[in-house]
Amino acid sequence: MGNTSSEAAGCAKNPAFEKTTQKGHSKEQNLEYAVSSMQGKRPSMEDKHLYCVELPVHGKIPTFLVDHAIFAVFDGHGGPFSSTYVEEHFLQ
């Protein structure tokens, strides 16, 4: 009864265990940061992340809050749609 294949269970035929790491720093805030991601056994990467060390302030004159930062991880349970949407629109 039921499908017990690895793909039906959400597993990739060829898992990807290589980590991707991005690093950065902000001299103004004396801040260093890094983010790592790994697809693992999923068919594709579902998670997204966001880092912004100078928050944009929207208005007539675009400016930035250089003393504010945001770091976030968006967990894409069941697919990347929601996590991708939030990553792309969070700062708007």
C-alpha positions as CSV (number, residue, x, y, z in Angstrom):
1,M,0.0,0.0,0.0
2,G,1.2,3.5,-0.8
3,N,4.3,4.6,-2.6
4,T,7.6,4.1,-0.7
5,S,10.0,5.4,-3.3
6,S,12.6,8.0,-2.1
7,E,11.3,10.6,-4.5
8,A,7.7,10.2,-3.2
9,A,9.1,10.7,0.4
10,G,10.7,14.0,-0.7
11,C,14.2,12.6,-1.2
12,A,16.5,13.3,-4.2
13,K,18.0,10.5,-6.3
14,N,21.3,12.3,-6.0
15,P,21.5,14.1,-2.7
16,A,23.6,17.3,-2.6
17,F,25.7,17.6,0.6
18,E,28.0,20.4,-0.5
19,K,27.6,23.5,1.7
20,T,27.4,27.0,0.2
21,T,28.7,29.7,2.5
22,Q,28.5,33.5,2.1
23,K,30.3,35.9,4.4
24,G,30.2,39.6,4.9
25,H,31.0,42.5,7.2
26,S,29.9,46.0,8.1
27,K,32.7,48.3,9.2
28,E,30.1,50.9,10.4
29,Q,28.5,48.3,12.8
30,N,31.7,46.4,13.6
31,L,29.8,43.3,12.5
32,E,30.8,40.1,10.7
33,Y,28.3,37.6,9.5
34,A,28.0,34.3,7.6
35,V,25.3,32.1,6.2
36,S,25.6,28.5,5.1
37,S,23.1,26.3,3.2
38,M,22.9,22.7,2.1
39,Q,20.2,21.1,0.0
40,G,20.7,17.6,1.5
41,K,18.3,14.9,0.5
42,R,15.6,17.2,-0.9
43,P,15.0,17.3,-4.6
44,S,15.8,21.0,-4.6
45,M,16.7,23.8,-2.1
46,E,13.5,25.0,-0.4
47,D,15.0,27.4,2.2
48,K,15.9,31.0,1.6
49,H,17.8,33.6,3.7
50,L,18.1,37.3,3.9
51,Y,20.8,39.6,5.3
52,C,20.9,43.3,5.1
53,V,23.3,45.4,7.2
54,E,21.9,48.8,6.0
55,L,18.1,48.8,6.1
56,P,16.5,50.7,3.2
57,V,14.0,53.4,4.2
58,H,11.5,54.0,1.4
59,G,10.3,57.5,0.7
60,K,10.8,60.5,-1.5
61,I,14.5,60.5,-0.7
62,P,15.9,56.9,-0.6
63,T,18.1,56.5,2.5
64,F,19.5,53.7,4.7
65,L,19.6,53.0,8.4
66,V,23.3,52.2,8.7
67,D,22.9,51.3,12.4
68,H,20.3,48.6,11.8
69,A,20.6,45.1,10.4
70,I,18.3,42.2,9.7
71,F,19.2,38.5,9.4
72,A,16.5,35.9,8.6
73,V,16.0,32.3,7.5
74,F,12.9,31.3,5.7
75,D,12.2,27.5,5.9
76,G,10.5,26.2,2.8
77,H,8.6,23.3,4.1
78,G,7.0,21.5,1.1
79,G,8.5,23.7,-1.6
80,P,10.3,27.0,-2.2
81,F,7.3,29.2,-3.2
82,S,6.6,30.9,0.2
83,S,10.3,31.2,1.3
84,T,11.2,32.7,-2.1
85,Y,8.3,35.2,-2.0
86,V,9.2,36.3,1.5
87,E,12.9,36.6,0.7
88,E,12.1,38.8,-2.4
89,H,9.5,41.0,-0.8
90,F,10.4,41.3,2.9
91,L,12.2,44.6,2.7
92,Q,9.7,46.4,0.5
